[in-house]
Amino acid sequence: MQRLNCERFPCHSLDQDCSLCFCPFYPCGDGRTGGSEREGSWCCESCTIIHRPAVAGMILDCLMMGEAVADVWKRLEALL
């Protein structure tokens, strides 16, 4: 799903899934995502994993079923 009228689109890539506009894992602090520390803050500019359609769907499904964010993160880590 993409929100084409968003003033920040595309914030990561043209084929991104925008279902998770705001990352539920921020700040993950995990460089395997492509994110990094920048000027004292966690920067997600290069992270694309939660914007992959299959991954975004998995995260949303888990969260909507009541799974804890920390447990969903563990599932996501297996994909990194």
N, C-alpha and C positions, 0 to 999 in steps of 0.2 A: 504494500500500500504506500502511495506517495502523496504528499500534500504539495502539489505543484505551485500553489499560490503562497507558499511560505517564503518570507523575505530572506530566509537563510538557505533555501533549497538550491543546490544540493550542498549540505554541510559536510558530507563525506565523499559520496560518489554518485554518479548519475543513476546507477542501478540499485541504490539503497532502498531499504524498506523503512518507512518513517513511523511505523507503529510504535516504536519506542523512542520518541523524540527526546525524552529526558531519560537518561540511563538510570535504572534502578540500582545499579552497582556503583555509581559514582560516589566517591573516588575509589576505584578498585585498587589502584597502585600496582597493577600487574603489567609490566612492560611487554609481556607476550601478546597483549591486545593491540599493540601499536601505540598505546598511550605512553606518556612520559611526564616527568617532572619538568615544569617550565616556570621560571621566576617565582618559585615557592608554591605553585599550585599544580594540581594534576591536570594535564592537557590531553583531551581525547581526540584531538583533531585527526590523528592518523589511525584511530580505532575504527574498524568497520564491522567487527564480528556481530554486534547486536543488530546491525542493519542488513544482515543477510536474511532473505525472506524465511528460510527454513528455521534459522536460529531465532529470529524475532517471534515466529509462530510458536516455537517450543517454549520460549520464555513466557510469553503471554498466557499460553495454556496452563503452564505450571503455576504462575501467579494467580490466575483466575480460579484455579482449583484449590487455592489456599496454601500452597507450598511456601515455606519461608524463603525470603530473599537469599539468605546464606546457603540454603540447600539448592536453590536454582543456580547460584553461582558455582557450586561444586559440579553441577551438570555441565555448565558452560566451560569450566576449566578443562574438562575432558576433550573439548573441541579445539583448544588452543594449541 
